[in-house]
Amino acid sequence: MLLFMTASAGWAWFFITDTLQMWQAMLLLVIHGCAGVLWQGPTQVLLHDVVPGPDLPSGVRLLATARSLGVLVGPAMGGAIMLTIGPRYGLLLNLCFYLPALLWLWRAPYGPRFRAGAAAVSKRAVRGIGDLLRAVADVRADRRLASMVLLAGLASFFVANSYQAQMPGFARDLGHGDPGTTYSMLLAADAAGALVAGMLMESMGGLFRPAAGTAVALCMCWCLALAGFAAAGSYSVALLLLFLAGVFELSFSAMAQTLVQLHAPDASRGRVIGLFNMSALGLRTFAGITVGIVGAAVGIHASLAGAALVLFAALVLLRMWLGRGRAAA
């Protein structure tokens, strides 16, 4: 969270002083990206200390939902803040959002030092390449874990949330009223779908039973919704498809994270979760190529639709691989 606060403070400083240069923007984005990856593993491992055993599935589901919901709602909330108080002071307000959790975590009685029978010095999570290879071996040994790591990696590699950065272009092409308001409404539709999915998943004890095949199917529905949005020429249809995309994205990503949390071996939980996070977050770099750079060459509509359909084809193969695994079992 200190890294996130540093990034927000840096953006605010350069906007207020009007001194932002390209290399400074790239550095701030690198800091922000590192923060997004680094805090996920410890957060998910810490959950097993905070939540009692019988409530762990619900806690895992809530954490996964909160993470996915934040990714989707954040841009919509940011757009609203930018429209009201502007980017300079909006970024300073964003910095303050981290303070309550930061102050609580500073003295939170959780972690290795507070575990029963943890008097011995804790081992480092990763001591070399051998530990990393063992984490990969643990994942390969469980088809559910392997499929969820692949699912997260494929979704991040081809699409991720790269289309959200192109929302101003989609808003302009849809030509509906004020482009700033149109942009915020598109983001809000995506976020509203995620919010509805999150509420249903928890209030109904999990809208779907966590299963690898179900997660893949939900991701395939997400691909179709995004491809339809990219091809939509009607603003109302685009809003509806983005709402559905938000529903499907939160559902499959939360389910994938839940399966990894619940089935990761105790002895290597941190390493397995770290591998999943690297797949889910680290591979987003390439979505900037498949959707962003390609979009500059062939247009944002064609690039998003193409990336979504290629991802759909890859998921069909993943679903077939899962089916063969169940048949062999």
Buried (B, 14 or more C-beta within 10 A) or exposed (E): EEBBBBBBBBBBBBBEEEEBEEEBEEEBEEBBBEBBBBBBBBBBBBBBEBBEEEEBBBBBBBBBBBBBBEBBBBBBBBBBBBBEEEEBBBBBEBBEBBEEEEEEBEEEEEBEEEEEEEEEEEEEBBEEEEBBEBBBEBBEEBBBBBBBBBBBBBBBBBBBBBBBBBBBBBBEBBEBEEBEEBBBBBBBBBBBBBBBBBEBBBEEEBBBEBEBBBBBBBBBBBBBBBBBBBBBEEBEBBBBBBBBBBBBBBBBBBBBBBBBBEBBBEEBBBBBBBBBBBBBBBBBEBBBBBBBEBBEEEBBBBBBBBBBBBBBEBBEEBBEBBEEBEEEE
